[in-house]
Each structure stands twice: as C-alpha cells, then as structure tokens.
Amino acid sequence: MTLGSGGSSVVVPRNFRLLEELERGEKGIGDGTVSYGMDDGDDLYMRSWTGTIIGPHNSVHEGRIYQLKLFCDKDYPDKPPSVRFHSRINMTCVNHETGVVESKKFPLLANWQREYTMENILTQLKKEMAAPHNRKLVQPPEGTYFYLVLAYAYPAFECFKAVENNGVEVPELKFWCQYWVIVALLTVLERIGDIFISWLPMYGEMKLALFIYLWYPKMKGAGYVYETYLRPYVSKHEMDIDWGLLELRERAWNLAIFHLQIGSQLVSAKIPQFIQFATSQSARIKQPISQNGENQHSYETPHSPPRPSSPSTPSQLVKRNKTEREQPPITLFGTPTSQHAQAPKSGSTTNGLEEKLGVEHHLRSAWLKLRRFNISN
C-alpha cells in the first residue's frame, strides 16, 4: 500500500499493514462466511494467522467449515504468504497430501501484488470452491483423521501401556488385549491404505484371512505379531508417541472450541433473520384470511329470507290468519280472481279476459251454493 500525491509515494510498513488487516478481520468480513485472525497474540512479528472459510452454496462444500493456516514472512506484503489448508479438501489448486495451496495453480498467488490482502486470498479461495471444476469434486469425509486417532489409535496406545506397565498375568486376557491393539492399528492403516490397494483382486478375502490368523486358537498370530514387530517399535518410540497424542488431543479440543464459536456466531446472526421471516410469513397468512372473511360478508344477500318457523303462540296464529286472509282467492282453475289478476298486456285481449272472468265468477257462485246445500243436508 502506498500513500502520497504527485510523483511521490510512501510505502506502508509491514507491521502497520498487518495491524490494518487484523482490525479488518476483527470487525468481520461481509456475510461472515470468510474470517481470519492471529494464531498467537504475543507474536510481535504477526507471522502466523488462521483463516476460516464456510463452503459456498450449491456445491459439495456447502455446510462445511474449512480451517487454513497463513504464514506471513518478513517480506510480506511484497511477497504472498504461504497458505495451507488445515482441513482436508479436494481442490485443483491444493496439494492432496500436504494441503498447501500451490501458487502456480492459484492465479492470485501467481500474480501477487502488494495491494492484495489475506482477505482477498480467502475470498478468492471460496470462489474457487464454487467454480465448475471444483464444485462437484468428491470430498474426503469430515473428521476422518481425528476420528481414527481418537477412536482407535489413542485407546490402543493406552491399552498397550496398561499391558506392559501392569504386567497382566492372565494369558487369555493378555492375548485379547494384544489382539485389540493390533486390530486398532490395522483399522487405522486400512482407512488410509484402502485408497491405494483396494483394487487388488480378492482384497476383502485377504483381510478376512489376516484377522482369522490373528485370533485362531491353533495359530494365535496376534501374540507373534505383537511380540516380534509391534512391541519393540512402540517401546522405542513411546515418548514421541505420547507427546504427539497429547498435542493432537489439544488441537482437537481447540478445533472443537473454534467450531462452537463459529456455530454460535452463525446462530446469533441467523436467529433475528428467522424471527423476521416468521413474522412476515404470519402477516401474509393473516391478510388473505381477513380478506376472505370480508368477501364472504359482502357476498351475503338480503333476498334470501330465513324459513318461517311454525307458530307456537296465539299472537303468531293471529298474524298467520291475517296473512292468509290477505292472500288472493284462488279460482277453480288455479288462477287468482279478478281483483288480484295482473293487468293485460294489450288492449286487444281486454274483452276476452272480462268474459273469462265473468264465467269464472258464475262458476264460483254455483260451487258455493252447491257446498251450502250439501252442508245443510
């Protein structure tokens, strides 16, 4: 980074530049999927840094958390830092054995400029994960290394020390402890060796034959392998193995704490967004329900009167009789009388209707006389 105007320029010293990057990393970068910080706060030269990348969406890296180590030598930022993946990853620009990001295959390091920062490196690596040539590559299972060491190697080594230091006198117990130590060691080697030799014909059958040889009572190969090969080697390097396992256990604990911190940061950032999303969705659901209720209320029409209930009180009977009296009388032919008949539509049919009504009137009077006569008789 240079400062100045005109033809003069001032080069920012290395430590000032790193302090700026440290402040930038502590404030947070973007959406939080990329972050970095110092490994050791007491390091005056600020050389060792730790970076974290959360895998991009719509790729095999989605949901994975990758940890990196960045080493800024004394010539930084004139020269790029060395970058190494601490987590196992399969990328075209990363060495599969060491996890080192190869400069020749990573354009940002190959064309390094003084203005570039560690943030640029991590951001560009995340973009490389989402690139077409990396987004679908098969990735190694997460936590395999720690799983093998903590689940098999460490218990097997403790079992070895228990057998050797306590002097197990029961032959059967000692044999099966030896067998367990060998099986644990073979399991660790198998997970690594299967990648290279699993293509051999009858590979599974050979492994089965080896395990049977180890425990078969007439052979008891576990005792022979233990006493001839395993015991002399482990006894010679016992102190180194102890220190290595203790260091690995501490690293695993630090990594677990680191992942918990990352998880807590993600949760604290996502919970407000989730609450806001839930409230907006509930508001959207309530709005159509209220609109439907208003529409149903507006669609109700007054021209569908309720069915009249049967009269049960004297007042209701009186009202009913009145309404029946007000109804127009019905003739023998099922038509209303002349008082309630509808008006003719044209003048040409007036005379015909009058004649018809007169005939109906005479017929009705004759029918009433006949009814009275039958009642009197």
MARFI-930654 format. One line per 4 residues: number of its first residue (from 1); their letters; for each residue x, y, z of C-alpha. Coordinates in nm, 2 decimals, padded with zeros to 4 digits, always signed. Layout:
BEGIN
NUM	A	X Y Z ~ ...
REM end
This chain:
BEGIN
1	MTLG	+00.00 +00.00 +00.00 ~ +00.14 +00.34 -00.10 ~ +00.03 +00.69 +00.01 ~ +00.12 +01.02 -00.14
5	SGGS	+00.03 +01.26 -00.42 ~ +00.20 +01.36 -00.74 ~ +00.52 +01.17 -00.81 ~ +00.60 +01.08 -00.45
9	SVVV	+00.47 +00.78 -00.27 ~ +00.51 +00.64 +00.08 ~ +00.52 +00.26 +00.14 ~ +00.32 +00.15 +00.44
13	PRNF	+00.55 -00.06 +00.67 ~ +00.48 -00.43 +00.71 ~ +00.36 -00.42 +01.07 ~ +00.12 -00.13 +01.01
17	RLLE	-00.02 -00.31 +00.71 ~ -00.08 -00.62 +00.92 ~ -00.24 -00.42 +01.20 ~ -00.49 -00.28 +00.95
21	ELER	-00.57 -00.63 +00.83 ~ -00.61 -00.75 +01.19 ~ -00.85 -00.47 +01.26 ~ -01.04 -00.55 +00.95
25	GEKG	-01.06 -00.92 +01.04 ~ -01.19 -00.85 +01.39 ~ -01.47 -00.63 +01.26 ~ -01.59 -00.91 +01.04
29	IGDG	-01.59 -00.96 +00.66 ~ -01.91 -00.95 +00.46 ~ -02.17 -01.22 +00.55 ~ -01.93 -01.40 +00.79
33	TVSY	-01.85 -01.69 +00.57 ~ -01.49 -01.57 +00.55 ~ -01.29 -01.47 +00.86 ~ -00.93 -01.47 +00.98
37	GMDD	-00.72 -01.37 +01.29 ~ -00.39 -01.42 +01.45 ~ -00.28 -01.75 +01.59 ~ -00.07 -01.60 +01.87
41	GDDL	-00.15 -01.26 +02.01 ~ +00.20 -01.24 +02.17 ~ +00.38 -01.28 +01.83 ~ +00.54 -00.94 +01.77
45	YMRS	+00.61 -01.01 +01.40 ~ +00.25 -01.13 +01.34 ~ +00.35 -01.41 +01.12 ~ +00.11 -01.70 +01.19
49	WTGT	-00.26 -01.65 +01.10 ~ -00.57 -01.87 +01.10 ~ -00.84 -01.84 +00.84 ~ -01.18 -01.99 +00.81
53	IIGP	-01.40 -02.04 +00.50 ~ -01.76 -02.17 +00.51 ~ -01.83 -02.36 +00.19 ~ -02.04 -02.18 -00.07
57	HNSV	-02.40 -02.28 -00.15 ~ -02.49 -02.52 -00.44 ~ -02.16 -02.71 -00.42 ~ -02.02 -03.01 -00.25
61	HEGR	-01.86 -02.77 +00.00 ~ -02.19 -02.64 +00.13 ~ -02.22 -02.66 +00.51 ~ -01.85 -02.75 +00.56
65	IYQL	-01.61 -02.53 +00.76 ~ -01.25 -02.52 +00.64 ~ -00.96 -02.40 +00.85 ~ -00.65 -02.26 +00.69
69	KLFC	-00.30 -02.15 +00.81 ~ -00.14 -01.84 +00.66 ~ +00.22 -01.76 +00.73 ~ +00.33 -01.40 +00.65
73	DKDY	+00.71 -01.39 +00.63 ~ +00.92 -01.08 +00.68 ~ +00.89 -00.99 +00.31 ~ +00.51 -00.97 +00.33
77	PDKP	+00.33 -00.79 +00.16 ~ +00.59 -00.77 -00.12 ~ +00.56 -01.15 -00.15 ~ +00.25 -01.35 -00.08
81	PSVR	+00.20 -01.56 +00.24 ~ +00.22 -01.93 +00.24 ~ -00.13 -02.08 +00.26 ~ -00.21 -02.43 +00.38
85	FHSR	-00.55 -02.60 +00.44 ~ -00.56 -02.75 +00.79 ~ -00.89 -02.92 +00.70 ~ -00.89 -03.19 +00.43
89	INMT	-01.02 -03.07 +00.10 ~ -01.01 -03.18 -00.27 ~ -00.94 -02.88 -00.50 ~ -00.73 -02.85 -00.81
93	CVNH	-00.51 -02.58 -00.66 ~ -00.45 -02.77 -00.33 ~ -00.19 -03.04 -00.27 ~ -00.38 -03.35 -00.17
97	ETGV	-00.10 -03.47 +00.07 ~ +00.01 -03.15 +00.24 ~ -00.29 -02.92 +00.19 ~ -00.07 -02.64 +00.06
101	VESK	-00.22 -02.40 -00.19 ~ +00.01 -02.42 -00.49 ~ +00.10 -02.08 -00.63 ~ +00.12 -02.20 -00.99
105	KFPL	-00.23 -02.33 -00.98 ~ -00.38 -02.04 -00.79 ~ -00.38 -01.72 -01.00 ~ -00.40 -01.47 -00.71
109	LANW	-00.07 -01.60 -00.56 ~ +00.09 -01.64 -00.90 ~ +00.02 -01.28 -00.99 ~ +00.06 -01.14 -00.65
113	QREY	+00.06 -00.76 -00.59 ~ +00.14 -00.56 -00.29 ~ -00.22 -00.43 -00.26 ~ -00.36 -00.78 -00.22
117	TMEN	-00.45 -00.89 +00.14 ~ -00.53 -01.21 +00.32 ~ -00.89 -01.13 +00.29 ~ -00.85 -01.14 -00.09
121	ILTQ	-00.69 -01.48 -00.07 ~ -00.97 -01.63 +00.14 ~ -01.24 -01.47 -00.07 ~ -01.08 -01.60 -00.39
125	LKKE	-01.04 -01.95 -00.25 ~ -01.41 -01.95 -00.17 ~ -01.49 -01.85 -00.53 ~ -01.26 -02.13 -00.65
129	MAAP	-01.47 -02.38 -00.44 ~ -01.78 -02.27 -00.64 ~ -01.60 -02.28 -00.97 ~ -01.73 -02.55 -01.22
133	HNRK	-01.41 -02.75 -01.20 ~ -01.42 -02.77 -00.81 ~ -01.79 -02.75 -00.71 ~ -01.86 -03.12 -00.78
137	LVQP	-01.53 -03.29 -00.68 ~ -01.57 -03.57 -00.43 ~ -01.46 -03.45 -00.09 ~ -01.29 -03.66 +00.19
141	PEGT	-01.52 -03.74 +00.48 ~ -01.51 -03.47 +00.75 ~ -01.32 -03.55 +01.07 ~ -01.17 -03.88 +00.95
145	YFYL	-00.82 -03.80 +01.08 ~ -00.94 -03.71 +01.43 ~ -01.19 -04.00 +01.42 ~ -00.92 -04.26 +01.36
149	VLAY	-00.67 -04.11 +01.61 ~ -00.92 -04.05 +01.89 ~ -01.13 -04.37 +01.84 ~ -00.86 -04.62 +01.76
153	AYPA	-00.50 -04.51 +01.79 ~ -00.52 -04.34 +02.13 ~ -00.72 -04.62 +02.31 ~ -00.49 -04.88 +02.15
157	FECF	-00.18 -04.70 +02.28 ~ -00.33 -04.67 +02.63 ~ -00.41 -05.04 +02.62 ~ -00.05 -05.12 +02.52
161	KAVE	+00.08 -04.92 +02.82 ~ -00.16 -05.09 +03.05 ~ -00.05 -05.44 +02.94 ~ +00.32 -05.35 +02.96
165	NNGV	+00.33 -05.15 +03.28 ~ +00.09 -05.35 +03.49 ~ +00.22 -05.70 +03.39 ~ -00.11 -05.88 +03.31
169	EVPE	-00.07 -06.24 +03.43 ~ -00.39 -06.40 +03.29 ~ -00.28 -06.54 +02.95 ~ -00.62 -06.51 +02.79
173	LKFW	-00.67 -06.15 +02.90 ~ -00.32 -06.06 +02.78 ~ -00.37 -06.23 +02.44 ~ -00.70 -06.05 +02.37
177	CQYW	-00.55 -05.72 +02.47 ~ -00.27 -05.78 +02.22 ~ -00.53 -05.87 +01.96 ~ -00.72 -05.55 +02.02
181	VIVA	-00.41 -05.33 +01.99 ~ -00.32 -05.49 +01.66 ~ -00.68 -05.47 +01.52 ~ -00.69 -05.10 +01.62
185	LLTV	-00.36 -05.03 +01.44 ~ -00.48 -05.23 +01.13 ~ -00.81 -05.03 +01.12 ~ -00.61 -04.70 +01.11
189	LERI	-00.39 -04.83 +00.83 ~ -00.68 -04.98 +00.65 ~ -00.86 -04.65 +00.62 ~ -00.55 -04.50 +00.46
193	GDIF	-00.44 -04.80 +00.25 ~ -00.78 -04.88 +00.11 ~ -00.74 -04.58 -00.13 ~ -00.43 -04.73 -00.29
197	ISWL	-00.47 -05.11 -00.27 ~ -00.84 -05.18 -00.26 ~ -00.83 -05.25 -00.63 ~ -00.63 -05.57 -00.58
201	PMYG	-00.82 -05.90 -00.66 ~ -00.96 -06.07 -00.35 ~ -00.86 -05.78 -00.13 ~ -01.15 -05.83 +00.11
205	EMKL	-01.09 -06.21 +00.13 ~ -00.72 -06.14 +00.22 ~ -00.82 -05.90 +00.50 ~ -01.06 -06.16 +00.64
209	ALFI	-00.79 -06.43 +00.63 ~ -00.55 -06.20 +00.82 ~ -00.80 -06.13 +01.10 ~ -00.87 -06.51 +01.13
213	YLWY	-00.50 -06.58 +01.15 ~ -00.47 -06.32 +01.44 ~ -00.73 -06.49 +01.67 ~ -00.74 -06.85 +01.56
217	PKMK	-00.66 -07.06 +01.87 ~ -00.42 -07.30 +01.70 ~ -00.22 -07.01 +01.54 ~ -00.27 -06.71 +01.77
221	GAGY	-00.09 -06.49 +01.53 ~ -00.17 -06.18 +01.74 ~ +00.09 -06.28 +02.00 ~ +00.35 -06.34 +01.74
225	VYET	+00.30 -06.01 +01.56 ~ +00.28 -05.82 +01.89 ~ +00.60 -05.96 +02.04 ~ +00.80 -05.96 +01.72
229	YLRP	+00.71 -05.63 +01.55 ~ +00.48 -05.41 +01.75 ~ +00.62 -05.42 +02.10 ~ +00.99 -05.34 +02.00
233	YVSK	+00.88 -05.04 +01.78 ~ +00.63 -04.89 +02.02 ~ +00.86 -04.93 +02.32 ~ +01.14 -04.75 +02.14
237	HEMD	+00.92 -04.45 +02.04 ~ +00.68 -04.44 +02.34 ~ +00.78 -04.09 +02.45 ~ +00.74 -03.95 +02.10
241	IDWG	+00.40 -04.11 +02.06 ~ +00.29 -03.98 +02.40 ~ +00.38 -03.62 +02.31 ~ +00.22 -03.65 +01.96
245	LLEL	-00.11 -03.78 +02.11 ~ -00.12 -03.51 +02.37 ~ -00.06 -03.24 +02.11 ~ -00.32 -03.39 +01.89
249	RERA	-00.57 -03.40 +02.17 ~ -00.51 -03.04 +02.25 ~ -00.55 -02.94 +01.88 ~ -00.88 -03.14 +01.86
253	WNLA	-01.01 -02.96 +02.17 ~ -00.91 -02.62 +02.03 ~ -01.07 -02.71 +01.70 ~ -01.39 -02.81 +01.88
257	IFHL	-01.40 -02.48 +02.06 ~ -01.33 -02.29 +01.74 ~ -01.63 -02.47 +01.56 ~ -01.85 -02.39 +01.86
261	QIGS	-01.76 -02.03 +01.84 ~ -01.83 -02.02 +01.46 ~ -02.16 -02.20 +01.52 ~ -02.27 -01.96 +01.80
265	QLVS	-02.18 -01.66 +01.57 ~ -02.39 -01.81 +01.29 ~ -02.68 -01.88 +01.52 ~ -02.68 -01.53 +01.67
269	AKIP	-02.67 -01.39 +01.32 ~ -02.95 -01.61 +01.18 ~ -03.20 -01.61 +01.47 ~ -03.31 -01.24 +01.41
273	QFIQ	-03.34 -01.31 +01.04 ~ -03.55 -01.62 +01.11 ~ -03.78 -01.43 +01.35 ~ -03.82 -01.15 +01.10
277	FATS	-03.91 -01.41 +00.83 ~ -04.16 -01.59 +01.05 ~ -04.34 -01.27 +01.14 ~ -04.36 -01.16 +00.78
281	QSAR	-04.50 -01.50 +00.68 ~ -04.76 -01.49 +00.96 ~ -04.87 -01.15 +00.85 ~ -04.91 -01.27 +00.49
285	IKQP	-05.12 -01.57 +00.61 ~ -05.35 -01.35 +00.82 ~ -05.41 -01.10 +00.55 ~ -05.58 -01.34 +00.30
289	ISQN	-05.80 -01.48 +00.58 ~ -05.93 -01.14 +00.67 ~ -05.99 -01.06 +00.30 ~ -06.18 -01.38 +00.26
293	GENQ	-06.40 -01.30 +00.56 ~ -06.48 -00.96 +00.42 ~ -06.56 -01.10 +00.08 ~ -06.79 -01.36 +00.23
297	HSYE	-06.97 -01.09 +00.43 ~ -07.01 -00.87 +00.11 ~ -07.15 -01.17 -00.08 ~ -07.43 -01.23 +00.16
301	TPHS	-07.76 -01.11 +00.00 ~ -08.08 -01.00 +00.18 ~ -08.31 -01.15 -00.08 ~ -08.29 -01.50 +00.08
305	PPRP	-08.51 -01.47 +00.38 ~ -08.50 -01.73 +00.66 ~ -08.76 -02.00 +00.66 ~ -09.05 -01.92 +00.88
309	SSPS	-09.08 -02.12 +01.19 ~ -09.40 -02.29 +01.28 ~ -09.62 -02.07 +01.50 ~ -09.63 -02.17 +01.86
313	TPSQ	-09.80 -01.87 +02.03 ~ -10.15 -01.72 +01.98 ~ -10.01 -01.39 +01.85 ~ -09.83 -01.58 +01.58
317	LVKR	-10.15 -01.76 +01.49 ~ -10.34 -01.44 +01.46 ~ -10.07 -01.29 +01.23 ~ -10.08 -01.61 +01.02
321	NKTE	-10.46 -01.59 +00.98 ~ -10.43 -01.22 +00.87 ~ -10.17 -01.30 +00.61 ~ -10.38 -01.59 +00.48
325	REQP	-10.68 -01.36 +00.45 ~ -10.48 -01.11 +00.26 ~ -10.38 -01.37 +00.00 ~ -10.57 -01.35 -00.33
329	PITL	-10.86 -01.61 -00.37 ~ -10.79 -01.89 -00.60 ~ -11.03 -02.00 -00.86 ~ -11.12 -02.35 -00.97
333	FGTP	-10.87 -02.32 -01.25 ~ -10.58 -02.23 -01.01 ~ -10.57 -01.86 -01.11 ~ -10.63 -01.55 -00.90
337	TSQH	-10.97 -01.37 -00.90 ~ -11.03 -01.06 -01.10 ~ -10.93 -00.83 -00.81 ~ -10.58 -00.97 -00.80
341	AQAP	-10.53 -01.06 -01.16 ~ -10.25 -00.89 -01.35 ~ -10.33 -00.62 -01.60 ~ -10.35 -00.73 -01.96
345	KSGS	-10.05 -00.66 -02.17 ~ -10.25 -00.51 -02.46 ~ -10.60 -00.36 -02.52 ~ -10.70 -00.63 -02.78
349	TTNG	-10.72 -00.90 -02.51 ~ -10.93 -00.70 -02.26 ~ -11.27 -00.82 -02.37 ~ -11.16 -01.18 -02.37
353	LEEK	-11.03 -01.16 -02.02 ~ -11.35 -01.00 -01.90 ~ -11.57 -01.27 -02.05 ~ -11.34 -01.54 -01.89
357	LGVE	-11.36 -01.37 -01.55 ~ -11.74 -01.35 -01.57 ~ -11.77 -01.72 -01.65 ~ -11.54 -01.80 -01.35
361	HHLR	-11.75 -01.58 -01.13 ~ -12.07 -01.76 -01.22 ~ -11.90 -02.10 -01.17 ~ -11.77 -02.00 -00.83
365	SAWL	-12.11 -01.88 -00.71 ~ -12.27 -02.20 -00.83 ~ -12.00 -02.40 -00.65 ~ -12.06 -02.21 -00.32
369	KLRR	-12.44 -02.27 -00.35 ~ -12.38 -02.64 -00.40 ~ -12.15 -02.65 -00.10 ~ -12.41 -02.48 +00.13
373	FNIS	-12.67 -02.72 +00.01 ~ -12.46 -03.02 +00.09 ~ -12.38 -02.88 +00.44 ~ -12.75 -02.82 +00.52
377	N	-12.84 -03.17 +00.42
REM end
